[in-house]
């Protein structure tokens, strides 16, 4: 992970134990990449680039983007299995509100 930490993730998920560290790391990496892609930070192979995103913010993520990434971790941790089309839902308005000002057009 480039800007999230296990401690921040555990706080978001309200976890006390050190169990599932690998899963938390995977959720954190996935959330960072998803956020980078959503914002439009892509590398030369058109893959999400967390490094490019961090460059734009001089290595310090805005609080709203940090919160959005933690929200993605929360969803990824709680819903570890794929969803069917019947349970598909829209991104929560609060996530969109946090992220929209930073989307590259």
SVG drawing of the C-alpha trace seen along z (x, -y; Angstrom):
<svg xmlns="http://www.w3.org/2000/svg" viewBox="-32 -20 37 35">
<polyline fill="none" stroke="black" stroke-width="0.4" points="0.0,0.0 1.2,-3.5 -0.9,-5.7 -3.3,-3.6 -1.9,-1.7 -3.1,1.4 -3.8,-0.7 -6.0,-3.1 -7.8,-0.2 -8.3,1.5 -9.8,-1.7 -12.2,-2.0 -13.3,1.6 -13.3,1.5 -11.0,4.4 -8.8,5.0 -7.0,8.2 -4.0,8.7 -5.9,11.5 -6.4,11.4 -3.5,9.0 -3.0,10.4 -6.6,9.8 -6.5,6.3 -3.4,5.6 -5.1,6.9 -8.2,4.8 -6.0,1.7 -4.1,2.2 -7.3,2.8 -8.9,-0.3 -5.8,-2.5 -5.8,-1.1 -9.5,-1.5 -9.4,-5.1 -6.5,-5.9 -8.4,-4.4 -11.6,-6.2 -9.8,-9.5 -8.2,-8.9 -4.5,-8.3 -3.3,-5.6 0.1,-4.4 1.4,-3.9 -0.4,-0.4 -3.7,-2.1 -3.6,-0.5 -4.4,-2.5 -1.3,-4.2 -1.3,-5.0 2.2,-6.5 1.0,-9.1 -1.9,-10.0 0.5,-10.5 2.8,-12.7 -0.1,-15.0 -0.7,-15.4 3.0,-15.7 2.8,-12.4 0.1,-13.7 -3.4,-12.5 -6.3,-14.9 -8.4,-13.8 -11.5,-13.3 -9.6,-10.9 -8.2,-9.1 -11.7,-8.6 -13.0,-7.5 -10.2,-4.8 -11.2,-3.6 -14.8,-3.4 -13.7,-1.1 -11.7,1.0 -14.8,1.4 -16.9,2.6 -14.2,4.9 -13.8,6.4 -17.5,6.9 -18.4,8.2 -15.5,10.6 -17.5,12.6 -18.7,11.4 -22.2,9.9 -24.9,10.9 -26.7,8.4 -29.7,8.5 -27.7,7.1 -25.7,4.6 -26.0,1.1 -24.8,-2.4 -21.8,-4.0 -23.0,-5.7 -23.5,-9.5 -21.0,-10.2 -18.2,-8.4 -19.1,-10.4 -19.2,-13.6 -15.7,-13.0 -14.1,-12.0 -15.7,-14.0 -13.7,-17.3 -10.5,-15.3 -11.5,-13.4 -9.2,-14.2 -11.2,-15.3"/>
</svg>
